[in-house]
Amino acid sequence: SAIIRSMPDPTLRREHPTLAQECGLGRPRPPMLGWPADAHLAVAALAALPVWLVLGIAFGERIAAPAHWIGWLSLIVIQPAIEELVFRGVLQGQLLRLTAGRRLGPLTLANLLTTIGFAAMHLIAQPPGWALAVAAPSLVFGHLRERFGSVWPAIAMHAFYNAGFGLAAWLART
């Protein structure tokens, strides 16, 4: 008797995302040129303006602004890239996979758990109030990561937020 091997039907094959895709390292949808037209991204950017104003007026004297260009580079480029790659890329990406995108209201469980970790990490270098204050932006960054299917918009928005925060601190001291 002949042994018949059944070959899987290629039309039924499910494509599994790569680790890089799970970590949000793929191209964002839509591409970068389409970002300015995205209402969620625009609201996220505009919402930062009154926060910077309040922080600068109320706490400006107590906020440390970068002293030189290396500090600004760290604040605007290095910190957002590392934090977003670790938190929104690796952690949130894997939590999205493990939780199958379950939601608690408008937010995914992955975004909420990532935000808890992000705020906890900020407790290392900041007082509890400041560390908790990063929770709202963290939820925004997580939403953008999921909306665009990529970590790059979250990195860009994080850099934008940090730039405004640093500028508000610098202007309050001048």
C-alpha positions as CSV (number, residue, x, y, z in Angstrom):
1,S,0.0,0.0,0.0
2,A,1.2,3.4,-0.8
3,I,1.8,6.0,1.9
4,I,-0.2,9.1,1.1
5,R,1.1,12.2,2.7
6,S,-1.3,15.0,3.0
7,M,0.1,18.4,2.1
8,P,-1.4,21.4,3.9
9,D,-3.5,23.5,1.7
10,P,-1.6,26.7,1.2
11,T,-4.8,28.7,1.1
12,L,-5.5,27.6,4.7
13,R,-2.1,28.4,6.0
14,R,-2.1,31.2,8.6
15,E,0.7,33.6,8.6
16,H,2.2,34.2,12.0
17,P,3.8,37.6,12.6
18,T,7.5,37.7,13.1
19,L,9.0,38.8,16.4
20,A,9.9,42.1,14.9
21,Q,6.3,42.6,13.8
22,E,5.0,41.6,17.2
23,C,7.4,44.2,18.7
24,G,6.0,46.9,16.4
25,L,9.1,47.3,14.3
26,G,7.3,47.1,11.0
27,R,6.2,50.0,8.9
28,P,3.4,52.0,10.4
29,R,0.0,52.0,8.7
30,P,-0.5,54.6,7.4
31,P,3.1,55.6,6.4
32,M,4.7,58.6,8.1
33,L,3.3,61.0,5.4
34,G,-0.2,60.1,6.5
35,W,0.4,60.8,10.2
36,P,-0.5,64.6,10.1
37,A,-4.0,63.7,8.9
38,D,-4.6,61.2,11.7
39,A,-7.0,62.8,14.2
40,H,-5.7,60.7,17.1
41,L,-2.2,61.8,16.6
42,A,-3.3,65.4,16.2
43,V,-5.3,65.3,19.5
44,A,-2.3,63.6,21.3
45,A,0.0,66.5,20.1
46,L,-2.5,69.3,20.9
47,A,-3.3,67.8,24.4
48,A,0.3,68.3,25.4
49,L,0.3,72.1,24.9
50,P,-1.8,73.0,28.0
51,V,0.1,70.4,30.1
52,W,3.4,72.0,29.2
53,L,2.0,75.5,30.0
54,V,0.7,74.4,33.4
55,L,3.9,72.5,34.2
56,G,6.1,75.5,33.2
57,I,4.0,78.0,35.3
58,A,3.4,75.8,38.3
59,F,6.5,73.7,38.6
60,G,9.0,75.3,36.2
61,E,11.5,76.3,39.0
62,R,11.6,72.7,40.2
63,I,11.9,70.9,36.9
64,A,15.4,70.3,35.7
65,A,16.0,71.3,32.1
66,P,18.9,69.7,30.2
67,A,22.1,71.7,30.7
68,H,23.7,71.1,27.3
69,W,23.2,69.4,23.9
70,I,24.0,65.9,25.2
71,G,21.2,66.3,27.8
72,W,18.8,67.4,25.1
73,L,19.8,64.6,22.8
74,S,19.2,62.1,25.6
75,L,15.8,63.7,26.5
76,I,14.5,64.0,23.0
77,V,16.0,61.1,21.1
78,I,17.7,58.4,23.3
79,Q,15.2,58.1,26.1
80,P,12.1,58.0,24.0
81,A,13.6,55.5,21.6
82,I,14.8,53.1,24.3
83,E,11.7,53.4,26.5
84,E,9.3,52.9,23.6
85,L,11.2,50.0,22.1
86,V,11.3,48.2,25.5
87,F,7.8,49.1,26.7
88,R,5.6,49.7,23.7
89,G,7.7,47.5,21.4
90,V,8.7,44.4,23.3
91,L,6.4,44.4,26.4
92,Q,3.2,45.7,24.9
93,G,3.8,43.7,21.7
94,Q,4.1,40.4,23.7
95,L,1.2,41.3,26.0
96,L,-1.0,41.9,23.0
97,R,-0.1,38.5,21.7
98,L,-0.7,36.8,25.1
99,T,-3.9,38.6,25.9
100,A,-5.3,38.3,22.4
101,G,-6.0,42.0,22.4
102,R,-8.6,41.8,25.2
103,R,-10.0,45.2,26.1
104,L,-11.1,46.9,29.3
105,G,-13.3,49.6,27.9
106,P,-11.5,51.6,25.2
107,L,-8.0,50.3,26.2
108,T,-6.4,47.0,25.7
109,L,-5.2,45.0,28.7
110,A,-1.8,45.1,27.1
111,N,-1.7,48.9,27.1
112,L,-2.9,49.1,30.7
113,L,-0.3,46.5,32.0
114,T,2.4,48.2,30.0
115,T,1.5,51.6,31.5
116,I,1.7,50.1,35.0
117,G,5.2,49.0,34.2
118,F,6.1,52.3,32.6
119,A,5.0,54.3,35.6
120,A,6.7,51.9,38.0
121,M,10.0,52.3,36.1
122,H,9.7,56.0,36.5
123,L,9.5,55.6,40.3
124,I,13.2,54.8,40.3
125,A,14.2,58.3,39.4
126,Q,11.2,60.5,40.2
127,P,8.9,61.2,43.1
128,P,5.6,59.2,43.1
129,G,3.5,62.1,41.8
130,W,5.7,62.6,38.8
131,A,6.0,58.9,38.1
132,L,2.2,58.6,38.2
133,A,1.9,61.6,35.9
134,V,3.5,59.6,33.1
135,A,0.6,57.2,33.1
136,A,-1.6,59.3,30.8
137,P,1.1,59.9,28.2
138,S,1.9,56.2,28.4
139,L,-1.7,55.3,27.6
140,V,-1.5,57.7,24.6
141,F,1.8,56.1,23.4
142,G,0.3,52.6,23.8
143,H,-2.8,53.6,21.9
144,L,-0.7,55.1,19.0
145,R,1.4,51.9,18.9
146,E,-1.7,49.8,18.5
147,R,-3.5,52.2,16.1
148,F,-0.5,52.3,13.7
149,G,0.6,48.7,14.2
150,S,4.1,50.1,14.9
151,V,6.2,51.5,17.7
152,W,7.6,54.4,15.5
153,P,4.6,56.8,16.1
154,A,4.9,56.2,19.8
155,I,8.6,57.0,19.7
156,A,7.9,60.2,17.7
157,M,5.1,61.3,20.1
158,H,7.3,60.5,23.2
159,A,10.1,62.6,21.7
160,F,7.6,65.5,21.0
161,Y,6.3,65.3,24.6
162,N,9.8,65.2,26.1
163,A,10.9,68.2,23.9
164,G,8.0,70.2,25.1
165,F,8.6,69.2,28.7
166,G,12.2,70.2,28.5
167,L,11.4,73.5,26.7
168,A,8.8,74.4,29.4
169,A,11.4,73.7,32.1
170,W,14.1,75.7,30.3
171,L,11.7,78.7,29.6
172,A,10.6,78.7,33.3
173,R,14.3,79.2,34.3
174,T,15.1,82.0,31.8
